[in-house]
Amino acid sequence: RDRDNTVVMAPNRGLSSYSVPGGALVDPEADRALLDALRGALPESVTFVEVDAGAEDPAFVDAAVDQLISLIGASAK
């Protein structure tokens, strides 16, 4: 379908509540490797947005909601 409006967002301070700093499964090197591999595997037409937050941080959730609203607005034009 339309990849021009495809965005993948990822937090860079923990991909789950268990992998945030202080979490039971924190492994920044593994998280970085995953994000780098994901970014490298995406077609150029897909926008990759890395957010400086944990997966469940309000900053990440807010960024995701803002991005979704922007995409919906763009598609309505």
Salt bridges, closest charged atoms under 4 A:
ASP36 OD1 - ARG32 NH1 2.92
GLU50 OE2 - ARG32 NH2 2.46
GLU50 OE1 - ARG39 NH2 2.79
ASP52 OD1 - ARG13 NE 2.75
